[in-house]
């Protein structure tokens, strides 16, 4: 059994090593060779866009986490409510039929 795990570990490590050999270094999301050819003005613009995108990504992560927490709270509340005889209407499943059937 130990031999099996060692084989898997060796495979994973060799895969990671092989994948890392093809990594292109980037500066503010731009490949290094392209960055070296850019003017100072282009570099400054690239930095500004990079930071704007990072800010948007951070806001999106916060919103996604908030939505996840709200969904989890709602699910927990409805799960508890379904155990009682008088479940809230917001927790009842609503279905819509297509073509009025």
Buried (B, 14 or more C-beta within 10 A) or exposed (E): EEEEEEEEEEEEEEEEEEEEEEEEEEBBEBEEEEBEEBEEEEBEEBBEEBEEEEEEEEEEEEEEEEEEEEEEEEEEEBEEBEEEEEEEEEBEEEEEEEEEE
